[in-house]
Amino acid sequence: MSKKTTEGKTLYDIIPSQDCMYLMHKFSLHKQMAQIPTSFVMDADLDFEVLQKALNIVIERNDSLRLAFVKKGGKMKQYFREAYTYEVPVKYFRNTEEQEAYCSADAKKGVRFEKGEIFRIVFFRIADGRCGIYTNFTHMIIDALGIAFFYKELLTVYAALMQGDELPKPTDSYEQYIKRELKNLSNEKKMAKHEKFYNEYFLKNGEPFYAAVHGMDFLNAYRKKKKNPDIRVPMAYNPLYSKCDFLTMHIEPEKAAKIFAFCRENKIAPESVFQMGLHTHCSAVNERIGDVSMMCVCSKRATLQEKNMLGCLAQPLQLRAVLGEDISFSESVNELVRIRRSLYHHAAYPYTKARDMSLSLFGFGPIQGPNSFMFSWIPLPVNGEFGFGFEFKTYNLTRYFTPLYVITMPDPKDGGFNVCYMYRTKLSTKQQIEKLHENMVDTIVVGIDNPEITVKELLDNIEKKA
């Protein structure tokens, strides 16, 4: 971008949530890791001319869709552009397969935010009468919950235009959020408290262990290569291993109803039981070690303003739980909730600083880490608030920085759950991911049916099936 482009503009540093995404982009050999491609297909007919008008209103009302990025003094900066119009191409597909092929092909093309492109949007109609929207946003301007809100915002404005009603109240400003985040970072007293917490948190249980979803093979091969049988964490984040495949698995409505009921009764989010299922599988395939680490995405959307906002707010937290075999399923879930909540209290501390601290404390290299996967929970609406059926999908980036990315979300079509697994083919096979899913679901269902069942019994159940 030219100097003229930024003339008269306020340049802001990128905030911690954006810094995570920039880290993925900067240190990858491929430039499609820091983007989110999704489609929203509706059992409804749309007037694309009105939808085009609605989109331009949404761009004007939501400043995160007007972000631009530029390097100054070797650092990434950002500023807000004035409102503009974006001409959306309209595609017509003969069938779902043709539509999916188009979206999948675009998903792996980088969104070059450094060159001024921050999203690609396509409207489409399928021959069966359904209409849809495909978007591919750079993660620098939005996160997964932000995208869910984008579709809601766009369709709400569209409905107001179609019915001649007043537009809904505008959403909160992302620029103001950035200002608050940067102010928080400058509070040395608060940052020192966060730093103290993380230092104690990382050291509490000593050096962590790479309890991989794919079992011990990679760690054992690394130990053999280094001639050191005591190595606990291999170099699994090698950018040369980044090629990924993608698998979506479904959880039936009956099992989903059990999960929702259990969570309502215990006043917890569904992500808690999913994390317990994942933890149990990882323990089972790693010689029953109870020390399992994962990255979980924290939405950082606590207030009503933050929930009603686009922008990139989310960042990963390093969740490490050491669970003994003598405790119950219910106690294990509560322990995971406790750890996650303690991390949420310190979510203002940048992930990149926490990451650097953990590397330094344990002498890890930049491509070492105990987390064999990242987990994300996307609470899509399933109560019919749109007035029509819809299908929300995300796509394979074909490259990713973690060995595995697990994305869980309600399925609005039947009330079940969809679980998406984007996994590095260098480290895991399709069969291993399918086994992971089976063990996770079985652990959750058995645990909900009998909350007092012990971790030992859950692990025994998995071993019997092996």
ABEGO torsion letter per residue (X at the ends): XBAAAABGBBBBBBBAAAAAAAAAAAABABAAABBBBBBBBBBBBBBAAAAAAAAAAAAAABAAAABBBBBBGGBBBBBBBBBBBBBBBBBBBABAAAAAAAAAAAAABBBBAAAGBABBBBBBBBAAGBBBBBBBBBAAABBAAAAAAAAAAAAAAAAAAAAGBBBBBBBBBAAAAAAAAAAAAABAAAAAAAAAAAAAAAAAAEBBBBBBAAEAAAAAAAAAAAGBAABABBBAABAAAABBBBBBBBBBAAAAAAAAAAAAAAGBBAAAAAAAAAAAAAAAABGGBABBBBBBBBAGBABAAAABBBEBABBBBBBBBBBBAABBAAAAAAAAAAAAAAAAAAAABBAAAAAAAAAAAAGBBAABEABABBBBBBBBBAAGAAGBBBBBBBBBAGBBABABBBBBBBBAAAGBBBBBBBBBAAABBAAAAAAAAAAAAAAAAAAAABAABBAAAAAAAAAAAX
